[in-house]
Amino acid sequence: MDTETAARPDTAARAPHRGAGKLPSAQSLRGAAQAAAAKGEPLVVMTTLKGCPFCDVVRDNYLGPMRQAGQVHAVQVDILDRQSVVQGFDGQSTSPSDLARRWNAKFAPTVLFFGPEGKELAERLQGVAVQDFYGEYLEQRLATARKALKPA
């Protein structure tokens, strides 16, 4: 799918990346995580970099389509973006770059799985080591995160 077809202003007004219409940039992690948790889902956050081909693979082939199908609540955070403003899990405004630094997410793509309070619920998925198995790794982490959200 080309950029013009993929980009939809109603879902990704600030997202600068190719395929970003499928995965919006984070604006309020607190609100997004609470909305996801209300449906029994974790908030999935992908760290990204402009021009990163592996980020495009994860966004265009996994998280974007899953989000469009209603299977995940997912957003992206550009680890070098110091200009945009994002509401963090604590309600404070910060930049995407500062968030990535706080999470120690120095590698793109890194996929993180958060609960409504900003706690990581599953092991991070860093990079795209073996694309053939990426979907399975992602599903395993999603299952772990979903299980962590369910009351004991």
Secondary structure, DSSP 8 states (H G I E B T S, - for coil): --HHHH--TTT-TT--STTGGGS-B-SBHHHHHHHHHHTT--EEEEEE-TT-HHHHHHIIIIIHHHHHTTS-EEEEEETT--SS-EE-TTS-EE-HHHHHHHTT--SSSEEEEE-TTS-B-S--EES-S-HHHHHHHHHHHHHHHHHHHS--
